[in-house]
Amino acid sequence: MKILLGGFHQEINTFAPGTTTYEQFRAAGSAMGEDMLRLAASNVRYFDSRDALRAEYQEIVKAGGEVVSGGYMLAQAGAIIEDHVLKDYIKALVDTIERNLPLDGVFLVLHGAAQTTASEDPEGDIVKAVRDAVGERAVIAVASDLHSDVTPKWVENVNIICGYHTYPHVDIFETGCRAAKLGLRILKEGLVPHMACVNIPMLIPPSEYTTNTPPLSGLMQYGKSLVESGELLDFSVYLMQAWLDVGTGGSAIIAISEDKGKAEKYACEMAARLYAMRYEFKKKLYSVDEIIRIAERNTSGKPVILNDFADSSNAGAAGDSAEVIKRIIELKSDIRALMYINDAEAADLCHKLGAGSTITTELGAKKSKNLYTPARINGVVKAVFDGIMSMGHDHWADMGPSAVIEVRNTIIIVCHEHRYNGNPRLYRCFGYDPADFDLVVVKACSSFRAFYAPITDLIYPAATKGSASSDLLSFNFTRVPRSFYPFSDSEFTPAVSAWGRQN
Ligand SMILES: [Zn+2]
């Protein structure tokens, strides 16, 4: 049994400035050929959760299969990808498939919310090219993010798609296992699954929900009960990355069953339930000043998190807002605050001046000029770093030349491009522990909650501007159909949009 393993993992924010280039894929640790097999076989963990690539690898090996590397392209969420990155990857993938035919299967890890300068459906393009190259009989199984844009092109070309059941994503490894196990059952046991996909005309910002709390927790529990009782083989709930302006997809439910009628019935039922929840996804927001005041008065000993999700680099925003330090300076607050910002020019200036120097500069808003204005800061350069930082588990992140600037009692980590923005490790690798501060800025949607839970539960979503703002009506969507919620609020009758491939 010979199975090709590969992946393309990038989440796009159409409204983020600039483009995603090869450099971002390199810096995030993309791996091709033998390097990918080493990565898949090693103990590398992404975002503190064992990755799906390793899960699929392990399942294939456990089943006695031979693994062929298809390469794994991975990048931090960001702006639209330059199309040649996708084209080159597809060409390399198809070449590898053709050199290794016949293949029994292709197991992939796809984020599912990519977009390039020429394609609205890169994952659809990938699986179509794979299907054409590998033939009708090979099994294609995919593990994907809960924030995928699951298009009919994608569904119709593959046998199995499994999405994360959790947000914050803490079941990435388990999702890879689900996809691989079902793919292997088709190959080894002759399982014939029916995979129904129902697309839902709805966009919900990821800052508005988690799977740990209602209303979404109930739907996830219901899906799991259907799998446990044997009604379904698997299910996935997809809430498409909300800042993806594409004409296809939307939110979706996938239900997989040996019984076609049950796949259709439960996919439609769960889609209706998800759409009916749309008004319940709404979070109270606080002004930056309010949160600073709350942190100043806080005597719990736990840090207050100012959740600047609108500038979340996990949601593709540029991470270059300086609004919080600006308000701290204007309010003359002596609060002990900790924050990070992307500003390559300021980081380079710190390197030029050297540790211990005083610095006066404009900080932030270098990329997001249309959203922010910079903060005028006077501070001290506490330290400079090359930005290649250990994230543990033999994994390194390249954030580019970086520095620490102290302004009043605030510590600012300045990077070319920060990583792990929802994880306290980003601060710890520079020598600062969020638990030691009164106010900690976290630029992430909901993913950070799992990582910060051991430190604090004092989390305040901020009413800030950004490429990942929860106010979707403030963006100039041009491709998403106007019939989608929240642009309109029409009746929705669930129906199967696409069926998965059967061999
Ligand atoms: Zn996600």
Residues whose N, C-alpha, C, O or C-beta is under 5 A from the ligand:
A	BS01	ZN	D145 L146 H147
